[in-house]
Amino acid sequence: MTNPFRSCRALVLAVALAACADNPTVAPEQAAGVYVLASVTGRGPATGTFTLSPNGGADRQAHFTSLGSPFDQHFIGSFRIDGDSIAFLLLPSDKPADFVWPVSGQWLGSEFTIRYPDPADGPDIVERYRRQ
């Protein structure tokens, strides 16, 4: 007699493996490099870069001109890529370490986006970065 639980476990395992194959994790060393701001929608930065390190570190530098006086912003932290998603946990380099900016977007191979709310309640800001 066939065990119905064995068939169910086999089906669950097959679905899980298929999901993993469709949504692979990209190792940090594969994504490492310098990414330059290619486009922005909303009131995002005028220029910017992300440096992704082989150890999973991230460094974001941005220059804003559209929000009154021009200013620079520097964040450091970490990143993780799962399938077509990229997520960052970033700390401002000039603020206490208890402030963390969790921001995420879409991983596109040699490019990625990040999306976050406009601080003045405008439409979301979407930044697109391209590997240099």
Residue pairs with C-beta under 8 A, 6 or more apart in sequence:
22 83
23 82
23 83
23 84
24 83
25 80
25 81
25 82
25 83
26 81
26 82
26 107
28 52
28 53
28 54
28 55
28 56
28 79
28 81
29 54
31 52
31 79
31 81
31 107
32 52
32 53
32 54
33 51
33 52
33 131
33 132
34 49
34 50
34 51
34 131
34 132
35 49
35 50
35 51
35 52
35 111
35 112
35 129
35 130
35 131
35 132
36 48
36 49
36 129
36 130
36 132
37 45
37 47
37 48
37 49
37 62
37 127
37 128
37 129
38 111
38 128
38 129
38 130
39 127
39 128
40 125
40 126
40 127
40 128
41 123
41 124
41 125
41 126
42 118
42 122
42 123
42 124
42 125
42 126
43 66
43 67
43 118
43 120
43 122
43 125
44 62
44 64
44 125
44 126
44 127
45 62
45 63
45 64
45 73
45 127
46 63
46 64
46 65
46 66
47 62
47 63
48 60
48 61
48 62
48 63
48 127
48 129
49 60
49 61
49 129
50 58
50 59
50 60
50 112
50 129
51 58
51 59
52 58
52 79
53 59
56 78
56 79
56 80
57 76
57 77
57 78
57 79
58 75
58 76
58 77
58 78
58 79
58 88
58 90
59 74
59 75
59 76
60 73
60 74
60 75
60 76
60 88
60 90
61 72
61 73
61 74
62 72
62 73
62 74
63 70
63 71
63 72
63 73
64 70
64 71
64 72
64 73
73 92
74 92
74 93
74 94
75 90
75 91
75 92
75 93
75 101
76 90
76 91
76 93
77 88
77 89
77 90
77 91
77 100
77 101
78 88
78 89
79 86
79 87
79 88
79 89
80 86
80 87
81 87
81 107
83 107
84 106
84 107
84 108
85 104
85 105
85 106
85 107
86 104
86 105
86 106
86 107
86 112
86 114
87 102
87 103
87 104
88 101
88 102
88 103
88 104
88 114
89 100
89 101
89 102
90 100
90 101
90 102
90 103
91 97
91 99
91 100
91 101
92 99
92 101
103 114
103 115
103 116
104 114
104 115
105 112
105 113
105 114
105 115
105 126
105 127
106 112
106 113
110 130
110 131
111 128
111 129
111 130
111 131
112 128
112 129
113 126
113 127
113 128
113 129
114 126
114 127
114 129
115 124
115 125
115 126
115 127
116 124
116 125
117 124
117 125
118 124
118 125
